Amino acid sequence: MGRPAPAGGARLRVVSSRTDSLRGNAGRESVAVWGRQWLFERVRAHQMGGIGLQMRPLGQSGIQASAIGLGTWAVGGWMWGGSEEAECIRAIQASLDTGVNLIDTAPMYGYGRSEEIVGKAIRGRRDQVVLATKCGLVWWDTRGTHFFDKDGNAIYRYLGPDSIRHEVEQSLTRLGVDHIDLYQTHWQDDTTPREDTMSVLLDLKAQGKIRAIGVSNVQVAQLKEYQAVGAVDSAQEQFSMLDRQIEAELLPHCRATNVAVLAYSPLALGLLSGRIGPDRKFEGDDLRQGNPRFSPENLAKVAAMLEEMRPVADSRSLTLAQLVIAWTIAQPGLTHALVGARRPEHAAENAVPGDVVLSDDELAVINGVIERHRPGLA
Ligand SMILES: NC(=O)c1ccc[n+]([C@@H]2O[C@H](COP(=O)([O-])OP(=O)(O)OC[C@H]3O[C@@H](n4cnc5c(N)ncnc54)[C@H](OP(=O)(O)O)[C@@H]3O)[C@@H](O)[C@H]2O)c1
């Protein structure tokens, strides 16, 4: 489950293509930051056995997962305007090449497509991966709580024991593995007693089909109900510079009870990458279409906020996206950031801040910028 073996030629090629691509796409940032010497040092450090990504425990499970994980919602294409399988496989492999071991997926991400693509990408590298997937969003059953309709499907939140037993087998098959490292309830279902859900999860753990139990999109009261039955190792929740609701209650509770907290959408769906400008067109069913956060006015305001952080980023030779990720994993109790990527250059870039520890002074500067700008942002 540890870091990959020292890099081979394939890994060097990934790093090189990242540079070319960033040169093409990122304008002033790439020229200023991604210099040849810097790249040489990174590649050399990588050849010596990894770039020193921080590893952190997943609750009480005994599993160590990289502080930066790869999120694969967009890999499934669903709600992201589609995706290109071969490029997604390269993205997942680029992430593993940098030393990231935590990969998060879910059946719902493309009705199984994301899990299938992850399965193809990790074939032959299973021992390098902490594989996280989920259960509890179903489109083939009408038990539980109706959530929403999409693509002609009625999607329900359902965590009944027989359904979870069915789901875990489906996921194992799609992923092509014999066990899942972290199995998470995706959204909560109040029609099934929490005790029944937790009992089946504990049973799956005893059978060796899953190694750790996680929850997602949970209230503190719901989490306590699970914890009354057995150990919960992680909570996966929305968290970014713009989405800090969990700081009030959930985060302190998780810290106090040794539950890892995995931030999802830490770049606010790419908004905080600093790379989405007013000309960006979102295709098909991309959920960012029509989202006020991606209006030209808001994009300009976010760009102004990020520009004020650039001196800190530059002083650390980080891109703005990397600085945002470094800030995320520096938040107390926030143990892991799941950063979504479906392009190899994004995946490789996003792993880099995993070896960055921002100082108190740097965090104070960044927090000051957020405080000044947040009230005016969507
Ligand atoms: N439990 C839940 O309910 C839940 C909900 C949401 C997410 N999640 C998990 O959390 C993961 C991450 O969240 P997310 O994917 O929603 O959002 P995110 O990580 O905030 O943003 C991902 C998107 O940002 C863009 N991006 C990423 N790195 C970039 C870079 N270096 N430069 C420029 N753009 C970059 C990409 O958009 P383009 O591909 O369009 O370029 C990418 O698809 C998901 O993949 C999923 O595993 C879980």
The ligand as a Gaussian input file, in Angstrom:
#p B3LYP/6-31G(d) Opt

LIG

0 1
 N      -19.020000      12.343000      -1.878000
 C      -19.573000      13.178000      -2.721000
 O      -20.794000      13.427000      -2.721000
 C      -18.693000      13.862000      -3.715000
 C      -19.159000      15.000000      -4.403000
 C      -18.283000      15.629000      -5.278000
 C      -16.990000      15.125000      -5.465000
 N      -16.586000      13.997000      -4.814000
 C      -15.235000      13.423000      -4.986000
 O      -14.266000      14.452000      -4.890000
 C      -13.515000      14.511000      -6.092000
 C      -13.019000      15.922000      -6.388000
 O      -14.073000      16.820000      -6.529000
 P      -14.562000      17.362000      -7.942000
 O      -14.009000      16.513000      -9.017000
 O      -16.027000      17.512000      -7.810000
 O      -14.014000      18.849000      -8.027000
 P      -12.591000      19.553000      -7.929000
 O      -11.557000      18.629000      -7.478000
 O      -12.818000      20.779000      -7.151000
 O      -12.367000      20.003000      -9.458000
 C      -12.045000      19.056000     -10.437000
 C      -11.959000      19.744000     -11.790000
 O      -11.143000      20.899000     -11.722000
 C      -10.375000      21.030000     -12.902000
 N       -8.956000      20.923000     -12.514000
 C       -8.392000      20.021000     -11.676000
 N       -7.072000      20.239000     -11.559000
 C       -6.789000      21.288000     -12.343000
 C       -5.589000      21.982000     -12.648000
 N       -4.441000      21.632000     -12.079000
 N       -5.660000      23.040000     -13.503000
 C       -6.836000      23.406000     -14.062000
 N       -8.006000      22.782000     -13.808000
 C       -7.977000      21.732000     -12.959000
 C      -10.776000      19.898000     -13.821000
 O      -11.840000      20.351000     -14.663000
 P      -11.841000      19.934000     -16.206000
 O      -11.730000      18.438000     -16.195000
 O      -13.141000      20.432000     -16.733000
 O      -10.637000      20.597000     -16.810000
 C      -11.297000      18.869000     -12.837000
 O      -12.175000      17.956000     -13.416000
 C      -14.472000      13.926000      -7.141000
 O      -13.816000      13.556000      -8.331000
 C      -15.050000      12.781000      -6.359000
 O      -14.134000      11.712000      -6.287000
 C      -17.419000      13.381000      -3.931000

